[in-house]
Amino acid sequence: MSGTEQGTPGTPAKKSTPRKRSSATKKATTPRKTTANRSTPGPGDTPEKTEESAADVGPDAAAAVDPEADGTPSTTPVEATTNAPDTTATASPLVSEYVTDTRPSHVERIRAVLAGEVAIDSKSAVSNALGAAATPVRPPGDRVAFGLDANIILKLHTRSLEAEYLGSKHAGLLVMPAQAVQEFWNNKSSTENVAKSVRDAFKRLDGLIKDLEPGHQEFQGAFTTLLDEFENSASHMWAPDFRAKVESTFNALAARAHEPRFPKSALAHISHERQMTKTPPGFKDTGNGDLYVWAEFLLGLMHGREDGQDFDLAVLITEDKKADWGKNGEAHPVLVAEAAELLGVPFETWDLKELKEFATSAS
C-alpha cells in the first residue's frame, strides 16, 4: 500500500518515505475532501479533514487509514477510480458537438463509411448497374422511405397529386434533410427576386422578334417555342398565389417528415477528399451541399428505423440530372453500396415523373 503502511491494532501507523512525483502527478493528487472519495464518512472526518487521493491508493487496497483515528484501519471502501476507463481520453469529439442528436453512434457510423474507413461492396453495385435493365419489383408504399432534395421541395406545390401523396397518404418514412430545407429557402428567395424580371425580359424580346423581316420567321418560331416552354415550367414562380401554395405544401411535408442535421465538422475534411477523388454525390458542383444532403438522408433513415418506421427501399427524389447522383435514372453505384452497408436495403433516385407513377399506383 503506497502512502502509508498499516500497523497493528492500537499502534500508530508508520509513515513511509514519500515518493517523488512529477508536477502533473502532484496536481492530479491534490488532497480533496474526504467525502469526495468515500461512499460514507469515516471516523474523525470533519469538513476540513482530507486524505490522500485515490490515485495514490493501490488498486488492491481494501481500506483507507485515517491518520486522525486511534490507529485502527478504517473499513470504509475506497472508490476504485484508478480502474475506471478514461472516457475523456477516448470519447469521439463528435459526441460533444452533435448536441441535438441523442444517438451519436449513427453519426460516427455514417462518417466512417463516407470517409472510406469501412469497406463497401461497390463491385456488386457496379455489376448490377452494368446488367440488363429490368423492371424493378418495388415494395408496397409503406415499406418505401423517401427523401426530398431541395429542388423537389420547391416544385412540389405545382404537382398536386405527388404533394398530396407525400403530405398525407404515404404511410412510410419521409425525410427532409436539413441541408435540403436550407437550400430550398435560399432558392425560393432568389427565385422570387428574379422570376418576374426574367419573364418581362422574355416578353420584350418576343415583341422584338415579331418585328423581324419575313425572311427571319424561322427564328421567330423557334423563339416562340422556347418562350412557351419557359412559361410552362416557370410561370408558377410569378403567380399571385405562389407564396401561399409553397407555404401550404411545405407545412404539410414538414409536419410528418424527419429533419436530421449532420454536424458540419464531421464532414469538413471528408468532403474535400471526396471532391478530389470524384466520389459522389456532388463532385460536379463547387460546393459540398449534396454530400450533406446525402449524409442527412442516411441519418434520417437510421433514426426512422430506430423509431419503428422500417423500410425495404430507400429513395431520394431529385430533379438533379448530373452524373454525381446517377445517370439515366440509375443511382451511382457508390451511393448504392454505401446505403447497402449502412441500411441493408437498395437505394434509388427518382424524379417527379417516377414519383407520380408510384403515387398513382399506390392510390
WOCOR-V917639 format. One record per helix or strand of 3 or more residues. SS is the DSSP state (a for helix, b for strand). FROM is the first residue (numbers start at 1). TO is the last residue. If there is no record, write none. Layout:
SS FROM TO
SS FROM TO
This chain:
a 23 28
a 34 36
a 54 56
a 81 83
a 87 90
a 93 97
a 104 114
a 122 130
a 141 143
b 144 148
a 150 158
a 160 169
a 178 210
a 214 238
a 242 254
a 264 266
a 268 276
a 289 306
b 313 317
a 333 343
b 346 350
a 352 362
